[in-house]
Amino acid sequence: MEKPLPPQPRAARLSPEEERLKELARQQRDAQARGVTSIDAMREAIKRSARALDAPTTIARLRAPDAASFAARAAQGLPFIMTGLVGKWPLSTLTPRDLQERFGEVPVRARVGDYINTAFAPDRAMQDMPLKAYLELVEEHDAGLPPYVGNLELRPLNALCHWPGYFRKMGPARFWIGPAGTVTPLHCDYDDNIFAQIWGSKRIILSPPHHHDLLYPTQANGLLFGSPFDPEKPDFERFPLARQALMIECIVAAGEMLYVPAGWYHQVRSLTFSLSANRWARGVPLALGADHAAVARGS
């Protein structure tokens, strides 16, 4: 049986005006970090650029591109998978048992309960525990959504990774650990992203930025939008516009890295026990090209 988990204390709610001012300050910081005048203008430029793309049916694969080759490919505005990089990382050689023995005392925060329908809510259920306790919890889990460690900056693990220098400026590595069945529901981030599959495999379903309005999005913040539409179990009666949205599926296997351009929606499901990590760029998205100067001016 799964161990009972006490609820995490909830933070005091802000008033609507306090929330508005907090989000405005956040967007100003985000824009400054990316060298643009307006996050709103950057989002619209990404959608405008995506409308000119030829719709792909599959995700391309290429082997270990250098920085120049990566930039040229990323400028096309399409996702692609890279091989020959992640498998060389020291972290890739470890096992779950190694993780438990070497890093068992590292603190983590696990998503518990129905973390799919509350994925972008500020008060979703979380539980703090050492990594060892989380791995034991996973072993004992027998029903429902398995607990999921996600989007955490785990520096001891990152010391065993060798990230390629594809972006001029990157945010910290964020780690994702969980068994088969863990899910990150459909959403988009307005930063370029490289996603490394270290162990296991994941199914990722992607949809382009200009199909944003077909996916009934809800804004979590200026750089993150979530969708209630589930491309694995589509409900077209509830979400009829989603019939028009392009969905592209790929499997990212151990040792592979996926580039997700800014603004692309993606849903992620673990097919096996998985360890993944990603890093977001902190700059103008590479797909914008000629729109770069206009976005920097806010026009």
Number of C-alpha atoms within 10 A of each C-alpha: 9 13 9 7 12 10 11 12 10 10 8 6 10 10 9 9 9 11 12 12 12 12 15 14 12 15 19 15 12 19 23 16 13 19 16 22 19 20 23 15 17 29 20 15 19 26 19 15 18 22 13 10 13 9 14 13 10 12 15 13 14 13 11 17 16 11 13 10 13 18 15 12 18 21 15 17 26 21 23 20 22 22 19 13 17 24 19 13 17 15 20 17 12 14 12 15 12 12 16 18 12 14 16 18 13 16 16 20 18 24 21 18 17 14 22 18 12 13 21 19 12 11 13 18 20 20 17 16 15 16 22 21 16 24 22 13 17 17 13 13 16 11 8 9 18 25 26 24 24 20 17 18 16 18 14 11 18 18 11 14 20 13 15 13 11 17 20 8 13 17 12 15 20 19 21 19 23 24 23 16 18 26 23 17 25 25 27 26 22 24 25 25 24 25 22 28 23 27 24 19 22 26 17 21 21 23 23 27 24 21 21 21 12 17 24 16 17 13 13 15 14 19 20 17 20 23 23 18 21 16 22 10 7 13 14 13 9 10 15 14 14 22 15 10 17 16 20 17 16 17 18 24 20 20 21 23 26 24 19 24 29 29 30 27 28 24 22 20 20 23 19 15 17 22 25 23 23 22 20 22 22 21 19 24 26 23 23 23 13 10 18 18 13 15 23 19 12 14 12
